[in-house]
Structure formats: structure tokens, C-alpha cells
Amino acid sequence: MGIKCDVLSLHVTEIRLENMNISGRIDADSLCKLPSLQFLSLAINHITGDIPESMSNCLGLTYLNLSSNMLNGKVPASMESLKNLRSFDISNNNLTGYIPHFKQEIELVYHNTMISGMSVNETDPAIKASDDKIRDNVNQPKAPTLAWSITILTLVLLITFFSLFIFFTDKKNPKVAEVKESKKCVHESSARNYTTGTEDDIEKGGKVQDLVFFGERQEKFTMDDLLTSAADLQGRNIYSSLYKIRLKNSSIFVVKRLKNLHVSGDDFKQKVMRIGNLKHPNLLPLVACHSSDHDKLLIYRYQNSGSLSSLFSSYVERKVDIPWKKRLSIMSGIARGLDYIARELDEDCAPHGNLKPSNVLLGETEEPLISEFGILNLLYGKRALLYSSYGYRAPEKELTKKADVFSFGVILLELLTGKIVEKSGINLPGWVKSMVREEWTAEVFDAEVNRVGKQWAFPLLNVALKCVSYLPEHRPDISEVLEKIEHVVNSEEDHSISSPSSVESDQQDHMVVPKTSETPGN
């Protein structure tokens, strides 16, 4: 638990050991032997000692969180050699001295420490030259007081003349006055913007708008309400931060703050409008958004039932059961939601891009609600995927509808086999294909499926294996997948299947066996 690796290269990429009562010192020498380590969080533990100099050898780190420990001493200046580091949190420690002189843009958090801030790198030529210049200026004789007075008086007269010229020009030009009045009205009314917004409502001329709401149900809160409410950080990376916020009226929302976007302001507005206007029973609706020059926020309602990922975790730990009927409901619900957004969004806006159990929430009646759809498209544009959901990511690593079908196929296999990718790190498509090759197909299903739904699980396994085909052109469209799943659901409800034996016999004739031309283990 807490360790993630690339199942293809078998390299550790992420270590997250937060709030686990860990004590001792940081063994940086061992950590830095992991060549693919990018994410390291040891927050909220009892770690003592200093930050080792050898931590600077972890060159692949992009995120480092050592907050809320008992670290002391100084932060090593050699840490500035971590050129890939984008987030560094050492808050709530006993550290002293200065933060190293990082040359890249980085998110630094060091409150509740005795650190004074950014150190000065005296070897930096630009800084040294600046210091020399300051010292030279100090040693120069002061200019005569009369000369300085004349210069200042001249500047004041010029500024006054220019201001009067602009004032009288604006008075004579009614169009300019009208524009200024319009801008004033927009600014004054921004805090009262509670209606469903248009594209221009999201951001006007770089001015901060309050909140633009989507949907028929109008929430009654403002940005000030969000900023003054209790907020718990749920997760953070170099592209976004996620907060759970409880308003004073006890309503709970989730706020996703986006950063390092790779789309223009206009593209952001257009794509958020498309996302906000999507309405379906199996999509987590976007409640509101906020956009300014500095902040891009997406706001959703908090779901008390958690996510499919948390349900899987409880199932693996034998805390809950996932009945066959519930599995069918989850399969068909996700497929309906994906089919809807695939039909509603054009090719320029990926249907999802990051489908995995943690991005499927469960509603009040435990219906699946797909979240995060379209978000990856805002972060990466049309570039190849960089996210770390290796177990669910399609081999081609692209933002396409067929890539979403692959991710959904992995979730189908999880529901059928009871093997959870996020917990085991297993290459689930590869394992299932190998079982089918060896004619052990019936052995892939978990106990619950074998007990209740085995006779209907064979056609669903057939669909799932097609979804996880290595080549995108071999995968079905999501509409075809939905049709197959609904056929199984309706067949079970109508009791139209005569006997389990006839179903198994039929599936042996149609079972998908991985082609030898496809890459093994995918």
C-alpha cells in the first residue's frame, strides 16, 4: 500500500506513505536508487533528523512532501539540482535557514518553520553583478539636491498635463465613456452572477468574475463563501489541487483548482461550457466554474458514497460485498455515461481521457457517476497522455474514444474477476488473456460471479476482451459495448436464457482469444 510502479518497466514511480506513524530518518541513498521515482510523500509522520544532502540525487522527483514531521537542520542547497521538481512542501517542521535557489517555477510550502525564505545564490553571475552595482552606487557621491528637485517638479508637471489631456479627450468621445461605464457595471455586478452562464460570463477581458453556474438547480453561494469556508486538501499534483469545502450552510462541495494549463483562455472557456452543459444521470454534473487570469476553478457536489475505487478497496479487504446485480448496474451506468459524452462531444474534446475507478463516483442510490471527463483535455491539449494510471491507460497513450473503451474494458474485467488493478498492480488484460489461451476461462471469475452471475458473465467477458485489444481499430465503439451489456441485463431480467449450459456452449464458440499478432501481456 502506498507504492505505485510502472507495470511495464517494473520501476517504482510513486511512494505515498502519509500518516502511517513512521519514525526514523530519511534513507535518501536508497530512495534515489529508484530511477523512475517521481512522487514522494512522507507527510504527517514522526520522521526526525535532517534532510540528507544525497536527496539531491533523486533527479526524477517532481513532487516532494515532507510536511508535518520532526525534521530539523537546514534544507541542503544541493536540492536546487532537482530541476524536475515542481512541488516542495516542508511545512510544520523544525527546519531553519533558507530555501534553495530553484531556477524553475516551483510550488513551495514552508509555513510553520523557521525558514526565512529564498536564499541568495552568490555564485549566480546576475545576482553578483547586481550586488556589485549596489555597492558602487552606495560609494558614489550624492547628486545635488537642487538638481533632483527640478527633475521631480518637471515629471509632476508632465503627468498632470497628460492626465488633463486624457480627461478632456474622454469627455468628447461618448463611445469611450460608454465602454468605461460598461466595464464598471460588469465589475460591480460580478458578485451577483448566479444565472447559467454563457462563454462571455466565464471571463470578461481578464476581469475576475464570481461564479458561473450550470444546470437548472441554482446554488446560492459566492467566491467569498468558498474562500471563508473550511477546506480540506484531498489531493494535489503539478496540474491541479482538489479541496473538500463545507459551506456555512453545511453544504459540501469539491473544488478542483487547475494550473499549468496547455490551452488558451478562449479554448478553456469553450471547453468548460461544453463540459458544464452535459447532463446525464451517469455523469457527475459541473455545478459552477470560476475563471480569472490567476485561477481556474471547477466546482462539483460532494458524493457521500465515495468512489468505485473505495468500493473496490472495501471489497478486497472483505468489508463489503458487491452483489451481481450491483455489478451489472455499475457496468451499464458507466457505459451509458460514456456513450452519451461520446455522442455529445466532437473530436476536438476527448470523451474522458482518464477513466479509472477513482474517477467513477457513487451517487445517493449508488448509481455510477463519471467524473473528471474532459479535464485532461484542458491540461494536455492534444498531446500524448502523461498521466500515471498505467493499469487503465491504453497502449497508444492518446486522448481518443477508443482509448476510453480500453480503460472501460479494464474496469469490466475488475468487476468480473474481482482482481483490482490499483491494489495489486496486476496487468489484468494480460492475465485474463493468458487464462483464456490456456482454456481456463471459467477460472477468471471471482466467487460472487461464479455463485450468481456466471452464466451471464461469459458474454460480458467476451465484450471486455474486445475492449482491451492492443490495437485501437480492433476495439468496438462504446455504443456497441453498451448494446451488448444492455442485452445481457435485459436477458437476465426477462429470464430468457434457457440454461447455463447452453450459454457456456455458445460462448465457447464466440470467446475472444488474443491474437498472436498482438503484443504479449497487453
CORSULSUL-V570303 format. One line per field, one symbol per residue. phi: phi as a letter, one per 20 degrees, with the letter a starting at -180 (. if undefined). A space follows every 10 residues. Layout:
phi = ???
This chain:
phi = .ndcbffeem dfdbccdeld mecodfefgf gfeefdfdcc cdflccfdnd efgfffeefe fdcccdflcc fcndfgffff fffefcbccc flcdfcncfg efeefbedcb flcdeepffe efefgfffff ffffffffef fffgffffff ffffffffff ffffffffff fedfffffff ffffffffef fdedegedff ffbclnffef cdecnffeed bcfffffdef cdfeabbfda cccdcdffem fdcdddeebl fdcfffffff ffffffefcb gddffffabc cbfdcccdcc ffdffndfff fgffffemec ddggffffff gfffffffff ffeeeeffcg gbobfagfdd edffdmffcf dmfnffffed mdfffdfeeg fdefgflcec ffffffgfff fgfffeemed ffeemfefgf ffffffgemd gfeffegfff fddgfeffff fgfffffegf egfeefffff ffffffffff fffeleefbg ffffffffed ffdgfffefg nd
